[in-house]
Amino acid sequence: MSEPVTDRNRALTDEDPDQLPPFAEQVAQQLGGWRGMTEAAVPVIVFVLTNIVLGFWFPAEESRIALKSAIGASAAVALMVAIVRLAQKRPVRFALNGLFGIGLGAWMAWDSGKEVDFYLPGIWITMGQIVVLLGSIALRHPMVGWFWSVIANGGRNDWREDARLVRVFSQLTALWAVVFSIKVVVQGGLWMTEQGTALGIARIVMGTPLFALLVVISFGVVRRVRRDQPQPA
């Protein structure tokens, strides 16, 4: 018995590429929904704001008090997010990933006494992502192509049989690698000069918003390329 044609199945067929889910929906699903994106950003925002506010109240020689308070507030918020999601029987993968990152950064900042070390794990992760992106291009399995397959093409990898699409996905993956490299240079420079507040702001701005922008640009390019392809008679 053939599978019934649902709206979702119809949206994912090659014959009707323009009927894929809206950009906003695709981005939201990949990042855990709009709630997931918000929850991922909140602990970092709490850390930055707490550190700034308490930094005005405590003199420089007592700055560690502000740092410890910011670490505690950020970790508590991240843990609360995970507990609430678990209690509501919602997916906790995104919350746990965020909790791990916050926990590692908090431990490093607590150990060194430097607020900038809170952001160091994020910089390392981005460096690892660059290596993966460039490696996927070298292996002719561009990562953006597989990303497309998972969230917008029903898990199918038929694009691998189209040389033009492979080339386009390779170019898009290279774009991602360049943008991520700029992210590392900016945040790494702020970390080296110990500009904690600026680094926190850069972490927020160059996090989910930048990722969402890359997704929108990439999917827009792929849609146009697929639309321009000649259809079989």
C-alpha positions as a Markdown table, in Angstrom:
| # | Residue | x | y | z |
|---|---|---|---|---|
| 1 | Met | 0.0 | 0.0 | 0.0 |
| 2 | Ser | 1.4 | 3.3 | -1.0 |
| 3 | Glu | 2.0 | 6.0 | 1.6 |
| 4 | Pro | -0.8 | 8.6 | 1.8 |
| 5 | Val | 0.2 | 12.0 | 0.4 |
| 6 | Thr | 0.2 | 14.4 | 3.3 |
| 7 | Asp | 1.0 | 18.1 | 3.3 |
| 8 | Arg | 4.4 | 17.4 | 4.7 |
| 9 | Asn | 5.2 | 14.7 | 2.1 |
| 10 | Arg | 4.0 | 16.9 | -0.7 |
| 11 | Ala | 6.2 | 19.8 | 0.7 |
| 12 | Leu | 9.3 | 17.5 | 0.5 |
| 13 | Thr | 9.0 | 16.2 | -3.0 |
| 14 | Asp | 11.5 | 17.1 | -5.7 |
| 15 | Glu | 8.8 | 17.9 | -8.2 |
| 16 | Asp | 7.6 | 20.8 | -6.0 |
| 17 | Pro | 10.7 | 22.3 | -4.3 |
| 18 | Asp | 9.0 | 25.7 | -3.8 |
| 19 | Gln | 6.6 | 24.2 | -1.3 |
| 20 | Leu | 9.2 | 23.4 | 1.3 |
| 21 | Pro | 8.5 | 24.7 | 4.8 |
| 22 | Pro | 9.1 | 28.4 | 5.3 |
| 23 | Phe | 12.6 | 29.5 | 6.2 |
| 24 | Ala | 11.6 | 30.6 | 9.7 |
| 25 | Glu | 10.0 | 27.2 | 10.4 |
| 26 | Gln | 13.1 | 25.3 | 9.1 |
| 27 | Val | 15.5 | 27.4 | 11.2 |
| 28 | Ala | 13.3 | 27.1 | 14.3 |
| 29 | Gln | 13.1 | 23.3 | 14.0 |
| 30 | Gln | 16.8 | 22.8 | 13.6 |
| 31 | Leu | 17.6 | 25.0 | 16.7 |
| 32 | Gly | 14.9 | 23.4 | 18.8 |
| 33 | Gly | 12.1 | 25.8 | 18.0 |
| 34 | Trp | 11.9 | 29.4 | 18.9 |
| 35 | Arg | 11.7 | 28.4 | 22.5 |
| 36 | Gly | 14.8 | 26.4 | 22.2 |
| 37 | Met | 16.7 | 29.3 | 20.6 |
| 38 | Thr | 15.6 | 31.6 | 23.4 |
| 39 | Glu | 16.5 | 29.1 | 26.1 |
| 40 | Ala | 20.0 | 28.7 | 24.6 |
| 41 | Ala | 20.7 | 32.4 | 24.6 |
| 42 | Val | 19.2 | 33.3 | 28.1 |
| 43 | Pro | 22.0 | 31.8 | 30.3 |
| 44 | Val | 24.7 | 33.7 | 28.3 |
| 45 | Ile | 22.6 | 36.9 | 28.5 |
| 46 | Val | 22.2 | 36.4 | 32.3 |
| 47 | Phe | 26.0 | 35.9 | 32.7 |
| 48 | Val | 26.8 | 39.1 | 30.7 |
| 49 | Leu | 24.2 | 41.3 | 32.4 |
| 50 | Thr | 25.0 | 40.0 | 35.9 |
| 51 | Asn | 28.7 | 40.5 | 35.5 |
| 52 | Ile | 28.2 | 44.0 | 34.1 |
| 53 | Val | 25.7 | 45.2 | 36.8 |
| 54 | Leu | 27.7 | 43.7 | 39.7 |
| 55 | Gly | 30.9 | 45.0 | 38.2 |
| 56 | Phe | 29.7 | 48.5 | 38.9 |
| 57 | Trp | 29.0 | 47.7 | 42.6 |
| 58 | Phe | 32.2 | 46.0 | 43.5 |
| 59 | Pro | 35.7 | 47.6 | 43.2 |
| 60 | Ala | 38.2 | 46.0 | 40.9 |
| 61 | Glu | 39.9 | 44.1 | 43.8 |
| 62 | Glu | 36.6 | 42.4 | 44.5 |
| 63 | Ser | 35.7 | 41.7 | 40.9 |
| 64 | Arg | 35.8 | 38.0 | 41.5 |
| 65 | Ile | 32.6 | 38.4 | 43.5 |
| 66 | Ala | 30.8 | 39.7 | 40.5 |
| 67 | Leu | 32.2 | 36.9 | 38.3 |
| 68 | Lys | 31.2 | 34.2 | 40.8 |
| 69 | Ser | 27.7 | 35.6 | 41.0 |
| 70 | Ala | 27.4 | 35.8 | 37.2 |
| 71 | Ile | 28.6 | 32.2 | 36.9 |
| 72 | Gly | 26.1 | 31.0 | 39.6 |
| 73 | Ala | 23.2 | 32.9 | 38.0 |
| 74 | Ser | 24.0 | 31.6 | 34.5 |
| 75 | Ala | 24.4 | 28.0 | 35.6 |
| 76 | Ala | 21.2 | 28.1 | 37.7 |
| 77 | Val | 19.2 | 29.4 | 34.7 |
| 78 | Ala | 20.6 | 26.7 | 32.4 |
| 79 | Leu | 19.8 | 24.0 | 35.0 |
| 80 | Met | 16.3 | 25.4 | 35.5 |
| 81 | Val | 15.7 | 25.3 | 31.8 |
| 82 | Ala | 16.7 | 21.6 | 31.6 |
| 83 | Ile | 14.6 | 20.7 | 34.7 |
| 84 | Val | 11.5 | 22.5 | 33.3 |
| 85 | Arg | 11.8 | 20.8 | 29.9 |
| 86 | Leu | 12.2 | 17.4 | 31.7 |
| 87 | Ala | 9.2 | 18.1 | 33.9 |
| 88 | Gln | 7.1 | 19.0 | 30.8 |
| 89 | Lys | 8.3 | 15.9 | 29.0 |
| 90 | Arg | 9.7 | 18.0 | 26.2 |
| 91 | Pro | 12.9 | 17.2 | 24.3 |
| 92 | Val | 15.9 | 18.0 | 26.5 |
| 93 | Arg | 18.7 | 17.5 | 24.0 |
| 94 | Phe | 19.1 | 21.2 | 23.3 |
| 95 | Ala | 18.9 | 22.1 | 27.0 |
| 96 | Leu | 21.4 | 19.5 | 28.0 |
| 97 | Asn | 23.8 | 20.6 | 25.3 |
| 98 | Gly | 23.5 | 24.2 | 26.5 |
| 99 | Leu | 23.9 | 23.1 | 30.1 |
| 100 | Phe | 27.1 | 21.3 | 29.3 |
| 101 | Gly | 28.6 | 24.3 | 27.5 |
| 102 | Ile | 27.6 | 26.7 | 30.2 |
| 103 | Gly | 28.9 | 24.3 | 32.9 |
| 104 | Leu | 32.3 | 23.9 | 31.1 |
| 105 | Gly | 32.7 | 27.6 | 30.6 |
| 106 | Ala | 31.6 | 28.3 | 34.2 |
| 107 | Trp | 34.2 | 25.9 | 35.5 |
| 108 | Met | 37.0 | 27.5 | 33.4 |
| 109 | Ala | 36.0 | 31.0 | 34.5 |
| 110 | Trp | 35.8 | 30.0 | 38.1 |
| 111 | Asp | 39.1 | 28.3 | 38.0 |
| 112 | Ser | 41.0 | 31.1 | 36.3 |
| 113 | Gly | 39.0 | 34.0 | 37.8 |
| 114 | Lys | 38.7 | 35.6 | 34.4 |
| 115 | Glu | 35.3 | 36.2 | 32.9 |
| 116 | Val | 36.6 | 35.8 | 29.3 |
| 117 | Asp | 37.3 | 32.1 | 30.0 |
| 118 | Phe | 33.6 | 31.6 | 30.3 |
| 119 | Tyr | 33.4 | 31.9 | 26.5 |
| 120 | Leu | 36.5 | 29.9 | 25.6 |
| 121 | Pro | 34.7 | 26.5 | 25.1 |
| 122 | Gly | 32.4 | 28.2 | 22.5 |
| 123 | Ile | 35.5 | 29.5 | 20.6 |
| 124 | Trp | 37.0 | 25.9 | 20.6 |
| 125 | Ile | 33.7 | 24.4 | 19.4 |
| 126 | Thr | 33.6 | 26.9 | 16.5 |
| 127 | Met | 37.2 | 26.0 | 15.5 |
| 128 | Gly | 36.2 | 22.4 | 15.5 |
| 129 | Gln | 33.2 | 23.2 | 13.3 |
| 130 | Ile | 35.5 | 25.0 | 10.8 |
| 131 | Val | 37.7 | 21.9 | 10.5 |
| 132 | Val | 34.6 | 19.7 | 9.9 |
| 133 | Leu | 33.3 | 22.1 | 7.2 |
| 134 | Leu | 36.5 | 22.3 | 5.3 |
| 135 | Gly | 37.1 | 18.5 | 5.6 |
| 136 | Ser | 33.6 | 17.8 | 4.2 |
| 137 | Ile | 34.5 | 20.0 | 1.1 |
| 138 | Ala | 37.7 | 18.1 | 0.6 |
| 139 | Leu | 35.9 | 14.8 | 0.8 |
| 140 | Arg | 33.2 | 16.1 | -1.6 |
| 141 | His | 30.5 | 15.6 | 1.0 |
| 142 | Pro | 29.8 | 19.3 | 1.8 |
| 143 | Met | 28.3 | 19.6 | 5.2 |
| 144 | Val | 25.6 | 22.1 | 4.1 |
| 145 | Gly | 24.3 | 19.5 | 1.7 |
| 146 | Trp | 23.8 | 17.0 | 4.4 |
| 147 | Phe | 22.3 | 19.7 | 6.6 |
| 148 | Trp | 19.8 | 20.4 | 3.8 |
| 149 | Ser | 19.0 | 16.7 | 3.4 |
| 150 | Val | 18.1 | 16.4 | 7.1 |
| 151 | Ile | 15.9 | 19.4 | 7.6 |
| 152 | Ala | 14.5 | 20.3 | 4.2 |
| 153 | Asn | 14.7 | 17.2 | 1.9 |
| 154 | Gly | 13.1 | 14.5 | 3.9 |
| 155 | Gly | 16.4 | 12.8 | 4.7 |
| 156 | Arg | 17.1 | 12.1 | 1.0 |
| 157 | Asn | 20.6 | 12.7 | -0.4 |
| 158 | Asp | 19.6 | 12.8 | -4.1 |
| 159 | Trp | 21.6 | 16.0 | -4.5 |
| 160 | Arg | 24.7 | 13.9 | -4.5 |
| 161 | Glu | 23.9 | 12.8 | -8.0 |
| 162 | Asp | 23.7 | 16.4 | -9.3 |
| 163 | Ala | 27.2 | 17.8 | -10.0 |
| 164 | Arg | 25.8 | 21.4 | -10.0 |
| 165 | Leu | 24.2 | 21.0 | -6.6 |
| 166 | Val | 27.3 | 19.4 | -5.2 |
| 167 | Arg | 29.3 | 22.4 | -6.4 |
| 168 | Val | 26.7 | 24.8 | -4.9 |
| 169 | Phe | 26.7 | 23.0 | -1.6 |
| 170 | Ser | 30.5 | 23.1 | -1.5 |
| 171 | Gln | 30.5 | 26.8 | -2.1 |
| 172 | Leu | 27.9 | 27.3 | 0.6 |
| 173 | Thr | 29.9 | 25.2 | 3.0 |
| 174 | Ala | 33.0 | 27.3 | 2.2 |
| 175 | Leu | 30.9 | 30.4 | 3.0 |
| 176 | Trp | 30.0 | 28.9 | 6.4 |
| 177 | Ala | 33.6 | 28.2 | 7.1 |
| 178 | Val | 34.6 | 31.8 | 6.3 |
| 179 | Val | 31.9 | 33.2 | 8.5 |
| 180 | Phe | 32.8 | 30.9 | 11.3 |
| 181 | Ser | 36.5 | 31.9 | 10.9 |
| 182 | Ile | 35.6 | 35.5 | 11.2 |
| 183 | Lys | 33.7 | 34.6 | 14.3 |
| 184 | Val | 36.8 | 32.9 | 15.8 |
| 185 | Val | 39.0 | 35.9 | 14.9 |
| 186 | Val | 36.7 | 38.4 | 16.5 |
| 187 | Gln | 35.9 | 36.4 | 19.6 |
| 188 | Gly | 39.5 | 35.1 | 19.9 |
| 189 | Gly | 40.9 | 38.7 | 19.7 |
| 190 | Leu | 38.5 | 39.9 | 22.4 |
| 191 | Trp | 39.5 | 36.9 | 24.6 |
| 192 | Met | 43.2 | 37.6 | 24.2 |
| 193 | Thr | 42.7 | 41.2 | 25.1 |
| 194 | Glu | 40.4 | 40.2 | 28.0 |
| 195 | Gln | 37.5 | 42.4 | 26.9 |
| 196 | Gly | 34.8 | 40.4 | 28.7 |
| 197 | Thr | 31.8 | 42.6 | 28.1 |
| 198 | Ala | 32.5 | 43.0 | 24.4 |
| 199 | Leu | 33.1 | 39.3 | 24.1 |
| 200 | Gly | 29.8 | 38.5 | 25.8 |
| 201 | Ile | 28.0 | 40.8 | 23.4 |
| 202 | Ala | 29.8 | 39.3 | 20.4 |
| 203 | Arg | 28.9 | 35.8 | 21.6 |
| 204 | Ile | 25.2 | 36.6 | 21.7 |
| 205 | Val | 25.1 | 38.5 | 18.3 |
| 206 | Met | 27.3 | 35.9 | 16.5 |
| 207 | Gly | 25.4 | 33.0 | 17.9 |
| 208 | Thr | 21.9 | 32.1 | 16.9 |
| 209 | Pro | 21.2 | 35.2 | 14.8 |
| 210 | Leu | 24.3 | 34.6 | 12.7 |
| 211 | Phe | 23.5 | 30.9 | 12.3 |
| 212 | Ala | 19.9 | 31.7 | 11.3 |
| 213 | Leu | 21.1 | 34.2 | 8.7 |
| 214 | Leu | 23.4 | 31.5 | 7.2 |
| 215 | Val | 20.6 | 29.1 | 7.0 |
| 216 | Val | 18.3 | 31.6 | 5.2 |
| 217 | Ile | 21.0 | 32.5 | 2.7 |
| 218 | Ser | 21.9 | 28.9 | 2.0 |
| 219 | Phe | 18.3 | 27.7 | 1.6 |
| 220 | Gly | 17.5 | 30.7 | -0.6 |
| 221 | Val | 20.4 | 29.8 | -2.9 |
| 222 | Val | 19.5 | 26.1 | -3.1 |
| 223 | Arg | 15.8 | 26.9 | -3.8 |
| 224 | Arg | 16.9 | 29.2 | -6.7 |
| 225 | Val | 19.3 | 26.6 | -8.2 |
| 226 | Arg | 16.7 | 23.9 | -8.0 |
| 227 | Arg | 14.0 | 26.1 | -9.5 |
| 228 | Asp | 16.3 | 27.0 | -12.4 |
| 229 | Gln | 17.1 | 23.3 | -13.2 |
| 230 | Pro | 15.5 | 22.0 | -16.3 |
| 231 | Gln | 12.6 | 19.6 | -15.4 |
| 232 | Pro | 12.5 | 16.1 | -17.1 |
| 233 | Ala | 9.9 | 15.8 | -19.8 |
